[in-house]
Amino acid sequence: MKARAEPIARALAGVSWLQASGAAVVERLAEASHLQHLVDGQAVASRGTQAAHLVVIASGTLELSMTNAQGKRHTTSPLGKGQVFGLIPLLDGSTLIHDVCARGASSIVVVPRDAILRALEAHPALAMQMLLLLCQRARHNYEVVAGLSLLPLHVRVARLVLDLSAGRHVRVTQAALAEMLGASRQSINIELKKLERGGVIAVARGDIEIRDPDRLHAASQRDSL
């Protein structure tokens, strides 16, 4: 493997389903890919444009969002190291689903679509890992959609805080939580304050500290606190 491709291969090996596809797949894709460094707020992709590559996050965070004609914006959970975006439009040849930008200094590996398609033909293990990944995503997305109708907001808030947590802290604004959950900022603030009064979390500007992970997990599993 060329020296240029070694840091790219390390980043690709950090993606669990790529690593499970085998070293030959990782090496092959690394040789065809390039590393790109991003500054805070830099646009990576635009909704509705043709998918030409798969993006793997090597470091930092990417924000995925979409905005309707009335200007209402929805964001997904941010993507961090070892996660990817653009897989579905890459496979079906359609357009991208989200607008994507960097949140803070970040690095991404850009994997060309034709390299992915050639690897799929040559390595059946990669196809199987992609199928498993898509099944996992479909299950998760169904639970999220069902939760919008079936779960009360405080349960959804607790679940999202847990999903976003890295250790004991979640670096996120209440406005961002509101966009992810399709709720008002005021309603998110009310639910966070309830958890804070109970000693489950501590809320600061742009930060949520998880003080009692067990109780937060319990709150995410039931219909009432």
N, C-alpha and C positions, 0 to 999 in steps of 0.2 A: 504494500500500500504506500502511495506517495505521502511524504511528510505533510503536505497541505491538507490531505484528507483525514489525518489522524484525529484532530480535535472535532471534526465533523462526525467521525465514526463514534467517538465517545458520547457525543450528544445524541446520536441516533440510538446507541446502545442503552441510553437512559429511558427510552420508550419501551415499556414492558413488552408490548406485543411485537415490536420489531426485534427485540432481543430474543424473544421466544421463537422467532422465525429462523434463527440461525445466524452464525457469524458471516456466512457467505452472503446473505442478504444485506446485512449491515454494511459490509465492505463494498459490495456492488453499488449500493445507493450512495454511500459516502463519496465514492469516486466521481459520481455524476452530479453531486450537489455543491452548493457554496454557502458560506457563512456570511450573514449580514448583521451589522451592528446598528441599533436604532436608538434615537434620542426620545425623551419623553414627549408624547403627543404625536409622534411620527405615524402617518398613515401607512398601513401595510396592505390593505385590500379594501375594495369597495363593493357593496352589495349590488348584484346585477351584472357584474363583469364576469368574463369567462374565466373559469378555473384553469390555470396553466401549471400549477405546482402544488405540492403539499408543503405546509409549513410546520416545522418542529421547533418548539421553544427550547432554546439551549440555556437561557438565563433570563431573569426578569419576568415581566407580566404583560400579557396582551389582553385588551378589552374588546369584546365582541358586542355589537349593538345593531339595532335597526330602528328606524324612525318612520312613522306613518305620514300621510299627507297633511295631517293637522299638526305635525310637529311633536307628537307624543313619542317618547323614546323608551325603548326596552333594552336592557343589557342582560347578558347571561352571566353566570359565574365566571370570573376572570380565569384565564388559562395561565399556568405557570410551567416551570421547568419539567420537561418530559411529556408535555401534552402536545396535541397537534390540532390543526384546523384545516378545513378545506377537503376532507376526505370524501364526503358524499358527492359534491359537485365534480371532484376530480375523477371519481369512478364512473359517474353517469354522464359526464361531459356537459353538464349544465352550468348555470351561473352560480356565483357565490351567494350565500344566504345572508351574510352579515357584513357590516362595516367593521374594520379591525384597525386598532391603533395601539401603540406601545404606551404603557403606563409606567413611567420611569425608564431609565436606561436598560435596554434589553438586547438580546442576541437571538437570532433565529437561523435555522438551517432551511434552505430552500431546495426542495427536491423536485426536479422536473417531472411532469406528468408522464412523459414517455418512458422515463426511467422506472417509474412505479409500474407501468403496464408491462414493460419487458420483464421486470422482476417477478411479477405475478405469473407470467407464462412459464418462466424458468424454475420457479420455486413454489410448489403447491403449499408448502407450510405457511408462506406469507398469505396466500388466499384464505387458508383456514383461520389464521389469526385475525385477519380483517373481518371475516364472518362473525367470529366470536365477539370482536369489539363492537360491531354494528348491532348485534343482538343485545349486548349489555347497554348500549346507548338507547336502543329502542325501549327496553324495560325502564330505564331511568326516566326517559322523557315521558313515558306513559304515566309513571307515578307522579311526576311533576304536574302534568296536565290534570290528572285526576285530583291532585291536591288542591288545585285552584278552585274546584267545585266542592270538594268533600271535606277539606280540613279547615279549621278556623285559623285566623291569621296568626295567633300567637304560636301555634304549632309550626306553621310554615316559617315564621321568623326564627324559631329555635333551630329548626332543621337547616336553614340556610346559614346561620352563624356557625353551626358545626361543620357544614360542608366547606366553608371558607376558611376555617381555622387552620393555623399552622402553629402548633404548640398552644400557648395560652392567649395569643393575641390574634385579632382579625383587623387588618388595616383596610377599613372601608368606611365610607361616609353613609349617613342615613339616607341621603338622596339616592345613592347607588343601590342600597338595599331596596328602596321603594321602587326603583326602576326594574330590578330583578324580579320582584314579587308582584308587580302591577298594582301597587297600593300607593296611597298618599304618604308623603313624608311624615305628616302629622300622626297618622295611624301607626306607622313604624315606630315613631318616637314614643307613643303611648305604650306599646308592647315592650320595647326595650327598657323603659322606666319601670315597668312591672317586674321584669327580671332583675333589674338593678336593686329595687327595693327589697327583693327577696334574697339578695346576696349571691345571686347566681352569676352575674356579670357586673362589670364596671364600665361605664360609657364615658369616653372622652372624645374630643374633636378628631374625627377620622380614625378612631381606634376603639375597639371593644376588647376588654380583658375578660377572659373566662376564668372566674374564680371558683366555680364548682362544676366541673365537667360532668359529673354523674347526674346532678340535678338538671343540667341543661339537656343532657341526653334523655332523661326521663320526660322533660317538658316536650321534647320533639316526638315522643311516642304516644302521647295521649291527647284527648280532646279538651282537657281543662287543667289548669295549674292547681 
